[in-house]
């Protein structure tokens, strides 16, 4: 009996089958296509280690795998694939850890299983980071609202806000004016300078005169000197 198919046999694929695009299993595979969601769930289940499991334990493993995919709640096909690989990497890593801890395990077998478990754990961490980036959870924003300068201290005030009209615009954060220093445009100006110590310990310290506070010479003394 000849069971070979004719060479001109063609397969018709319907991409927008109304019966398939219902999305009843979207919380498992992230797709509107239930065919995709079903295949992805089977791929995750088939990656389980079931050799030593009883029928009851297998049913529990199947249910736990589907529950894990639903708990990750993929929003699209990319998240569905990453979710399935996360479950598979976790199960494989735990199996390697289990084998490494067997009492009769050789030293070489323990070392190899721990090495494989380490690689799988790194893969799991990379997949989780990729999933978080895809979901936009990897970005952090730090906003500094107030900077307080205490007596005798110094502060460096960086960019705490972006004026409106620029990328990421908004109202510029106000920098509070402290009694010890005036803050303006990310700088500290007119900070009090320390007084110079007096040669005589019993006398007060001599204040340092600023450019705007230096005494002007007496005109009468200059005139008397010239005469």
Backbone bond lengths (Angstrom), bond angles and torsions (degrees), N, CA, C in turn:
res aa  C-N    CA-C-N  psi(-1)  N-CA   C-N-CA  omega(-1)  CA-C   N-CA-C  phi
1 X - - - 1.462 - - 1.511 109.68 -
2 X 1.300 116.99 128.21 1.461 122.37 -178.45 1.533 109.23 -90.02
3 X 1.341 114.69 117.23 1.469 119.63 -178.67 1.517 112.89 -105.57
4 X 1.317 117.90 3.88 1.458 120.44 -179.30 1.522 110.61 -71.16
5 X 1.315 115.31 141.42 1.457 120.80 178.16 1.515 109.87 -82.61
6 X 1.291 116.96 150.53 1.475 119.31 177.20 1.521 110.60 -61.38
7 X 1.330 115.04 149.50 1.459 120.17 -176.97 1.520 112.03 -65.95
8 X 1.304 119.26 -25.10 1.459 122.26 -176.77 1.523 112.58 -93.31
9 X 1.335 117.36 16.05 1.461 119.51 179.29 1.522 110.17 -69.74
10 X 1.306 117.83 132.93 1.453 123.47 -179.13 1.530 110.00 -120.38
11 X 1.297 114.42 148.48 1.464 121.23 178.37 1.515 108.89 -110.37
12 X 1.288 115.85 128.86 1.459 121.50 -179.79 1.519 109.06 -98.07
13 X 1.320 115.92 125.89 1.457 122.70 179.78 1.521 108.57 -112.36
14 X 1.299 116.28 125.52 1.460 122.12 178.24 1.524 107.52 -103.32
15 X 1.327 115.83 112.81 1.468 120.06 -175.94 1.519 112.55 -81.97
16 X 1.302 117.45 -29.32 1.469 121.02 -175.91 1.523 110.66 -117.54
17 X 1.308 115.09 53.69 1.460 119.62 178.19 1.534 108.60 -71.46
18 X 1.315 118.73 121.46 1.468 119.85 -178.52 1.520 112.89 -58.69
19 X 1.330 116.66 -33.78 1.465 118.94 179.14 1.520 111.74 -70.88
20 X 1.332 117.20 -22.88 1.466 120.41 -178.66 1.523 111.95 -90.77
21 X 1.324 117.61 -28.17 1.454 121.49 -173.38 1.524 113.12 -89.30
22 X 1.283 117.12 36.25 1.458 120.11 -179.86 1.523 112.04 -89.92
23 X 1.313 117.72 -23.00 1.459 120.68 177.20 1.509 114.94 66.71
24 X 1.327 117.83 31.87 1.461 120.19 -179.90 1.534 111.51 -70.07
25 X 1.325 117.83 -23.95 1.463 122.31 179.71 1.533 111.87 -111.75
26 X 1.325 116.25 25.70 1.462 119.58 -177.11 1.520 111.89 -64.64
27 X 1.315 118.59 -29.50 1.464 119.85 179.87 1.520 112.31 -69.00
28 X 1.341 117.46 -8.78 1.462 121.40 178.23 1.525 111.38 -98.92
29 X 1.336 116.97 -46.30 1.462 120.81 -175.70 1.502 114.98 -112.61
30 X 1.331 119.01 -8.24 1.451 122.06 176.57 1.509 115.15 79.66
31 X 1.335 117.55 3.95 1.458 120.29 -176.37 1.521 110.52 -111.00
32 X 1.331 115.38 156.61 1.449 120.70 173.13 1.525 110.87 -76.59
33 X 1.325 115.85 -15.87 1.465 121.39 178.63 1.528 109.39 -88.06
34 X 1.319 116.48 119.96 1.456 120.05 178.67 1.525 111.36 -73.03
35 X 1.329 118.33 -24.47 1.463 119.98 173.87 1.529 110.02 -61.55
36 X 1.324 115.76 -45.72 1.468 120.05 178.75 1.531 110.92 -62.28
37 X 1.315 116.32 -46.78 1.460 120.16 -178.63 1.529 111.29 -61.19
38 X 1.319 116.85 -39.15 1.461 121.00 -179.55 1.527 110.61 -68.79
39 X 1.317 116.95 -42.95 1.468 120.38 179.77 1.524 110.25 -64.76
40 X 1.328 117.31 -41.94 1.461 120.53 -179.80 1.532 111.26 -63.57
41 X 1.327 116.39 -40.33 1.463 119.69 177.88 1.520 110.98 -64.30
42 X 1.333 118.10 -39.88 1.456 121.23 177.73 1.524 111.37 -66.34
43 X 1.331 117.91 -36.94 1.451 120.21 177.32 1.529 111.33 -63.08
44 X 1.321 116.58 -41.26 1.457 119.52 178.78 1.524 111.25 -67.57
45 X 1.325 117.35 -38.00 1.464 120.58 -179.78 1.519 110.83 -69.38
46 X 1.339 117.71 -39.80 1.459 121.09 -178.54 1.526 112.96 -70.30
47 X 1.320 117.88 -12.92 1.457 120.75 177.07 1.526 112.29 -85.31
48 X 1.336 117.41 0.25 1.459 121.10 179.66 1.525 110.66 -77.92
49 X 1.333 115.95 154.03 1.460 121.90 174.58 1.526 107.19 -93.85
50 X 1.346 115.78 108.51 1.456 121.38 -172.20 1.526 113.13 -117.14
51 X 1.319 118.29 9.67 1.465 120.51 -173.21 1.521 111.98 -62.53
52 X 1.309 117.49 -42.85 1.463 121.50 -175.88 1.522 113.01 -100.00
53 X 1.329 117.38 15.09 1.466 120.96 -176.99 1.519 109.94 -97.00
54 X 1.303 115.30 140.84 1.465 121.38 174.39 1.525 108.94 -78.35
55 X 1.330 117.96 166.24 1.473 118.87 178.41 1.520 113.01 -56.36
56 X 1.320 117.19 -38.58 1.460 119.13 177.91 1.525 111.66 -65.67
57 X 1.329 115.89 -41.65 1.465 119.38 179.30 1.527 111.29 -67.48
58 X 1.320 117.36 -34.14 1.464 119.67 177.44 1.526 110.89 -64.65
59 X 1.330 116.64 -42.08 1.463 118.84 177.92 1.527 111.04 -61.07
60 X 1.329 116.29 -38.24 1.459 119.59 178.13 1.528 110.91 -67.52
61 X 1.335 116.52 -39.45 1.466 119.50 178.36 1.526 111.18 -65.16
62 X 1.332 116.65 -40.76 1.463 119.89 177.43 1.525 111.01 -61.89
63 X 1.328 115.60 -47.02 1.460 119.32 -178.98 1.528 111.63 -64.79
64 X 1.345 116.42 -38.93 1.468 119.77 179.22 1.522 111.39 -65.91
65 X 1.326 117.22 -37.20 1.471 119.90 178.91 1.520 111.31 -65.08
66 X 1.322 117.11 -45.48 1.463 120.58 178.89 1.524 110.11 -65.10
67 X 1.341 116.85 -38.24 1.462 119.69 178.01 1.522 111.34 -65.17
68 X 1.340 117.45 -35.66 1.466 120.30 178.02 1.524 110.90 -65.91
69 X 1.328 117.23 -42.38 1.469 119.86 177.68 1.529 110.56 -63.09
70 X 1.315 116.52 -42.15 1.462 119.11 178.73 1.520 111.23 -67.41
71 X 1.345 117.32 -32.36 1.463 119.74 178.13 1.527 112.22 -69.46
72 X 1.329 117.21 -36.16 1.463 119.95 175.54 1.521 110.55 -67.95
73 X 1.337 116.64 -30.05 1.475 123.46 174.58 1.523 111.65 55.14
74 X 1.329 118.51 67.29 1.467 120.02 177.75 1.522 111.32 -64.89
75 X 1.332 114.75 140.15 1.465 120.75 -178.08 1.528 112.82 -95.55
76 X 1.334 118.05 -16.08 1.454 121.34 178.09 1.524 108.33 -151.97
77 X 1.335 115.80 -177.15 1.462 119.79 -176.06 1.527 112.07 -65.87
78 X 1.341 118.14 -35.87 1.464 120.31 179.07 1.531 110.86 -63.57
79 X 1.310 116.70 -44.43 1.457 119.93 177.90 1.524 110.65 -66.59
80 X 1.331 117.19 -32.18 1.453 119.81 177.00 1.515 112.27 -64.49
81 X 1.340 116.74 -43.05 1.462 120.12 178.48 1.523 111.35 -65.53
82 X 1.334 116.79 -42.42 1.464 119.21 178.54 1.520 111.48 -65.51
83 X 1.334 117.03 -36.01 1.464 120.27 178.25 1.523 110.83 -64.53
84 X 1.338 117.28 -43.94 1.466 120.39 178.94 1.524 111.09 -63.64
85 X 1.320 117.31 -40.34 1.462 120.01 179.13 1.526 111.30 -70.05
86 X 1.312 117.55 -32.73 1.468 120.30 175.10 1.528 110.82 -61.59
87 X 1.316 116.46 -45.50 1.464 120.18 179.25 1.523 110.51 -64.30
88 X 1.338 116.80 -43.39 1.467 120.45 -179.32 1.536 111.43 -65.26
89 X 1.327 117.31 -42.97 1.467 120.39 179.88 1.522 110.80 -65.16
90 X 1.323 116.59 -39.35 1.468 119.55 178.74 1.530 110.78 -63.68
91 X 1.320 117.34 -47.32 1.461 120.32 -178.16 1.525 111.21 -64.34
92 X 1.330 117.44 -40.97 1.463 120.12 179.33 1.524 111.37 -66.19
93 X 1.344 116.80 -39.70 1.461 120.00 178.95 1.526 110.87 -64.33
94 X 1.336 117.15 -43.11 1.452 120.35 -179.99 1.528 111.67 -66.39
95 X 1.318 117.35 -33.36 1.472 119.92 176.90 1.528 110.69 -67.54
96 X 1.335 116.72 -39.05 1.465 119.53 177.04 1.525 111.01 -66.53
97 X 1.313 116.55 -39.86 1.463 119.26 175.93 1.533 110.88 -62.74
98 X 1.328 117.25 -39.04 1.461 120.66 -179.67 1.524 110.53 -64.22
99 X 1.332 116.23 -44.97 1.456 119.39 -179.42 1.527 111.78 -66.07
100 X 1.316 116.40 -33.96 1.463 118.62 179.36 1.525 111.75 -67.10
101 X 1.322 117.74 -26.18 1.462 121.40 -176.48 1.529 113.44 -93.59
102 X 1.316 118.52 3.28 1.467 120.53 177.32 1.520 109.18 -64.05
103 X 1.325 116.29 135.46 1.459 119.85 -175.93 1.518 113.61 -62.33
104 X 1.336 118.00 -35.87 1.464 121.50 -178.95 1.526 112.63 -87.28
105 X 1.307 117.60 5.23 1.457 120.76 -177.86 1.526 110.37 -68.69
106 X 1.331 116.39 137.36 1.459 120.69 177.90 1.522 109.98 -72.64
107 X 1.335 115.00 164.05 1.462 118.95 179.73 1.525 110.75 -64.20
108 X 1.328 116.29 -40.09 1.463 119.46 178.87 1.531 110.87 -66.22
109 X 1.334 116.83 -41.54 1.460 119.79 178.70 1.523 111.97 -65.02
110 X 1.328 116.14 -38.43 1.466 119.15 177.83 1.519 110.97 -65.58
111 X 1.324 116.59 -42.97 1.465 120.09 179.66 1.521 110.93 -62.74
112 X 1.327 117.24 -42.69 1.461 120.47 -178.64 1.520 111.49 -67.01
113 X 1.329 117.02 -41.78 1.462 119.48 -179.96 1.525 111.44 -67.11
114 X 1.324 117.58 -37.95 1.463 119.85 177.68 1.524 110.76 -67.82
115 X 1.336 117.43 -35.72 1.465 120.09 177.65 1.528 110.75 -65.53
116 X 1.331 116.99 -42.81 1.460 119.76 178.17 1.526 111.28 -66.50
117 X 1.328 116.51 -38.87 1.463 119.70 177.68 1.526 111.11 -63.24
118 X 1.336 116.20 -37.54 1.460 119.98 178.02 1.532 110.90 -64.00
119 X 1.318 117.63 -42.97 1.463 121.00 178.19 1.529 111.03 -63.95
120 X 1.314 116.50 -41.81 1.463 119.81 -179.94 1.527 111.21 -66.75
121 X 1.316 116.57 -36.47 1.469 119.31 177.93 1.522 110.83 -66.22
122 X 1.327 117.16 -38.20 1.468 120.09 176.02 1.522 111.05 -65.95
123 X 1.322 116.03 -39.84 1.468 119.31 176.42 1.522 110.87 -62.29
124 X 1.316 116.26 -41.86 1.464 120.60 177.82 1.529 110.85 -60.10
125 X 1.343 116.97 -45.16 1.466 120.35 179.96 1.524 111.21 -63.60
126 X 1.348 117.54 -39.32 1.466 120.73 178.85 1.525 110.83 -66.20
127 X 1.328 117.27 -40.32 1.468 120.34 177.88 1.522 111.05 -64.99
128 X 1.316 116.61 -41.17 1.462 119.63 179.65 1.526 111.29 -64.97
129 X 1.331 116.74 -39.76 1.465 119.88 177.44 1.525 110.88 -65.08
130 X 1.334 116.45 -40.65 1.465 119.68 178.13 1.524 111.11 -64.05
131 X 1.325 117.07 -38.47 1.462 120.07 178.43 1.523 111.24 -66.20
132 X 1.319 116.68 -40.94 1.467 119.61 178.26 1.523 111.43 -66.21
133 X 1.325 117.40 -39.64 1.469 119.69 177.00 1.515 110.76 -63.83
134 X 1.324 116.61 -40.46 1.466 119.70 179.34 1.519 111.10 -63.90
135 X 1.307 116.23 -32.70 1.460 120.63 178.82 1.520 113.26 -87.17
136 X 1.345 116.74 -2.33 1.451 120.19 177.87 1.501 114.42 80.45
137 X 1.336 118.08 22.14 1.454 120.80 -179.57 1.517 112.84 -93.87
138 X 1.327 118.23 -3.20 1.455 119.63 -176.77 1.513 114.41 -86.19
139 X 1.347 117.77 -7.99 1.456 121.44 -177.25 1.525 110.06 -90.65
140 X 1.315 114.90 137.72 1.453 121.62 178.54 1.522 109.24 -124.93
141 X 1.323 116.13 142.89 1.457 122.42 179.83 1.513 108.52 -128.20
142 X 1.321 115.42 124.44 1.463 121.67 -179.71 1.516 107.98 -113.88
143 X 1.333 117.45 127.20 1.453 122.95 -179.65 1.520 108.93 -121.18
144 X 1.339 116.44 126.14 1.459 122.02 176.78 1.517 107.55 -99.79
145 X 1.306 117.39 119.52 1.458 121.13 -175.56 1.525 112.33 -97.40
146 X 1.325 118.95 -41.83 1.450 121.98 -176.08 1.525 109.55 -136.52
147 X 1.336 115.19 141.02 1.453 122.12 174.73 1.519 107.38 -125.32
148 X 1.302 117.39 120.16 1.453 122.61 -178.13 1.525 108.77 -106.37
149 X 1.340 115.74 131.61 1.455 122.43 178.72 1.524 107.58 -112.54
150 X 1.313 117.37 119.19 1.450 122.39 -179.72 1.528 110.24 -92.57
151 X 1.317 116.05 169.91 1.458 121.67 -176.39 1.523 110.15 -60.29
152 X 1.346 115.32 131.61 1.455 121.08 178.92 1.508 114.70 77.75
153 X 1.329 118.23 3.52 1.450 120.80 -178.30 1.509 111.83 -104.11
154 X 1.330 115.43 168.29 1.450 122.61 177.15 1.513 108.04 -126.56
155 X 1.300 116.24 153.27 1.458 120.70 179.84 1.515 108.95 -143.13
156 X 1.311 115.59 143.58 1.452 122.10 174.21 1.514 106.53 -114.41
157 X 1.314 116.66 114.34 1.449 122.40 -176.17 1.514 108.17 -99.02
158 X 1.337 117.49 117.37 1.453 121.26 178.91 1.505 110.92 -93.01
159 X 1.336 115.76 -162.18 1.452 121.63 179.48 1.521 108.79 -73.30
160 X 1.311 116.50 113.37 1.453 121.55 -179.45 1.515 112.46 -106.71
161 X 1.323 117.62 -2.74 1.459 119.51 179.28 1.513 109.32 -168.12
162 X 1.311 116.99 161.54 1.455 123.35 178.98 1.510 108.98 -116.36
163 X 1.324 118.97 125.79 1.471 120.13 -179.90 1.510 111.23 -60.35
164 X 1.291 115.80 153.99 1.459 120.77 178.62 1.513 109.52 -65.60
165 X 1.337 114.25 147.09 1.454 120.00 -178.80 1.503 112.54 97.97
166 X 1.347 118.76 -9.63 1.442 122.32 176.90 1.506 108.27 -108.38
167 X 1.385 117.47 165.45 1.464 119.34 179.27 1.514 110.84 -57.34
168 X 1.320 116.16 133.31 1.452 120.64 -176.40 1.508 111.52 69.65
169 X 1.330 115.28 30.92 1.459 121.03 -171.15 1.496 113.57 -65.74
170 X 1.293 114.20 168.46 1.455 122.94 -178.91 1.506 107.36 168.04
171 X 1.279 117.64 179.45 1.447 121.00 177.86 1.504 110.40 -72.17
172 X 1.328 116.35 135.44 1.460 120.23 179.10 1.514 109.13 -66.96
173 X 1.328 115.64 137.44 1.456 120.18 -179.66 1.515 109.57 -68.18
174 X 1.301 116.66 137.83 1.449 121.80 -179.98 1.517 109.97 -81.89
175 X 1.311 115.30 136.28 1.451 121.32 177.78 1.510 107.92 -101.84
176 X 1.312 116.34 120.44 1.451 120.59 -175.84 1.520 110.82 -70.00
177 X 1.326 114.81 142.73 1.456 120.69 178.73 1.510 108.96 -86.31
178 X 1.331 116.22 120.70 1.440 122.19 -177.53 1.526 109.85 -93.93
179 X 1.338 119.16 154.92 1.469 120.87 178.56 1.516 112.83 -68.87
180 X 1.306 119.39 -19.22 1.453 121.40 -176.78 1.520 112.35 -95.43
181 X 1.302 118.20 -18.93 1.460 119.84 -177.63 1.508 108.90 -160.76
182 X 1.325 116.58 151.87 1.450 123.28 176.18 1.517 108.00 -101.86
183 X 1.311 116.08 128.41 1.454 121.32 -178.80 1.527 107.97 -107.65
184 X 1.300 115.71 131.08 1.455 119.45 179.87 1.521 108.29 -152.52
185 X 1.367 114.90 127.00 1.462 121.69 174.95 1.513 111.42 54.80
186 X 1.314 117.83 42.67 1.443 120.76 174.78 1.511 114.12 77.04
187 X 1.359 120.39 14.08 1.446 122.83 -179.56 1.519 109.29 -129.37
188 X 1.309 115.55 164.52 1.456 121.70 175.45 1.525 107.61 -118.52
189 X 1.319 116.99 120.05 1.459 121.32 -176.52 1.517 108.49 -122.47
190 X 1.351 114.72 163.12 1.469 122.05 178.17 1.524 112.32 55.68
191 X 1.324 116.49 32.82 1.463 118.79 177.13 1.509 108.71 -72.75
192 X 1.346 118.83 138.67 1.469 120.69 -179.03 1.522 111.43 -64.30
193 X 1.343 115.32 135.81 1.447 120.54 179.67 1.519 109.17 -91.66
194 X 1.313 116.69 146.49 1.469 119.07 -179.87 1.524 110.64 -67.35
195 X 1.331 116.28 145.67 1.466 121.62 179.59 1.525 110.09 -76.15
196 X 1.357 115.51 145.57 1.457 120.46 178.14 1.518 109.41 -74.55
197 X 1.307 117.18 139.36 1.464 118.71 178.80 1.526 111.23 -67.70
198 X 1.307 117.07 140.81 1.457 122.80 179.58 1.527 110.11 -80.14
199 X 1.356 118.68 141.29 1.465 119.88 177.56 1.514 111.66 -59.74
200 X 1.325 116.64 -31.30 1.447 120.38 -179.48 1.519 108.12 -93.41
201 X 1.331 116.60 118.12 1.466 120.04 -176.93 1.505 111.78 -63.80
202 X 1.351 117.88 -25.02 1.459 120.24 -177.73 1.500 113.98 -80.94
203 X 1.344 117.57 -10.80 1.465 120.93 -177.55 1.525 110.28 -100.15
204 X 1.327 114.12 167.01 1.456 119.20 179.41 1.512 109.89 -75.62
205 X 1.313 114.65 161.22 1.462 120.36 177.86 1.518 110.09 -69.15
206 X 1.320 115.38 148.43 1.467 121.70 -178.19 1.520 107.87 -89.67
207 X 1.319 118.16 119.65 1.473 118.44 179.27 1.515 111.13 -72.17
208 X 1.314 115.12 149.37 1.461 121.04 178.64 1.515 108.20 -85.89
209 X 1.322 116.73 126.73 1.467 120.71 -179.86 1.507 109.37 -79.71
210 X 1.303 117.76 134.07 1.458 122.32 175.27 1.520 109.98 -83.21
211 X 1.357 113.61 174.39 1.470 118.12 178.99 1.517 111.22 -62.82
212 X 1.355 115.69 -36.47 1.463 118.72 -177.49 1.511 113.03 -86.88
213 X 1.350 118.71 -0.46 1.443 120.66 -175.48 1.534 112.94 -120.19
214 X 1.338 118.06 2.40 1.453 120.19 -179.60 1.544 110.99 -70.17
215 X 1.355 116.19 139.52 1.467 120.88 -179.80 1.515 110.89 -71.49
216 X 1.329 117.04 138.45 1.457 122.12 177.82 1.532 109.80 -80.83
217 X 1.301 119.69 147.62 1.475 121.63 177.75 1.531 111.63 -65.05
218 X 1.331 115.72 146.89 1.456 121.78 -179.27 1.526 109.53 -74.99
219 X 1.342 117.34 123.65 1.460 121.50 -178.42 1.515 111.46 -64.98
220 X 1.353 117.67 -33.36 1.464 120.18 -178.40 1.519 111.90 -67.84
221 X 1.337 114.57 -36.28 1.460 117.28 178.42 1.536 110.12 -67.47
222 X 1.332 116.10 -38.87 1.464 117.02 178.24 1.519 111.34 -64.24
223 X 1.356 115.62 -39.56 1.457 118.20 -179.67 1.531 110.60 -66.53
224 X 1.322 117.53 -39.36 1.456 118.76 178.68 1.498 112.21 -65.25
225 X 1.265 117.10 -34.94 1.462 120.13 -179.92 1.509 111.36 -66.91
226 X 1.330 115.34 -36.92 1.480 118.72 -178.79 1.518 110.33 -70.37
227 X 1.342 118.66 -35.34 1.466 119.71 -179.46 1.510 110.56 -67.41
